[in-house]
Amino acid sequence: MTQEPGQASSGTNLDLAATASTPAVKADWQSGVLSMVGESYPENTYDIFDEIITWVEVFLDDCDKPLRVELRLSYLNASSIRAMIDIFDRLQAAHDEGRDLSVSWL
């Protein structure tokens, strides 16, 4: 099952194609993997990052599987960095509560 834009529910995947200014994003609920590949400098960062943040929140709240985040981001503008910090804050909070997760930035 793939998540529709603006929607988030347990068990859904997220699959966003890369654009000239946004990374490809794949979030697989079954395998517990979120990957982002490319560059991120969209005009409105939260158009894309709201969906990613929502997926992470729902996954962490509704699933007890480990989460593996794989980043291959070669460029981020300032607003993309702020959005990534929002994601990292949520991951840190989950880790502090004992959640099994990892982040790899290649």
Number of C-alpha atoms within 10 A of each C-alpha: 10 15 18 13 13 12 12 21 14 15 16 19 22 22 18 18 11 15 12 10 15 24 25 18 20 18 24 21 21 11 11 18 18 22 21 21 18 18 20 25 17 18 12 10 19 15 12 19 18 15 19 24 19 16 26 21 17 15 24 20 11 12 15 11 15 15 22 18 18 17 17 15 17 12 15 19 13 12 16 22 15 14 19 16 12 14 18 14 12 16 22 14 11 16 13 10 9 9 16 14 17 13 15 10 11 9
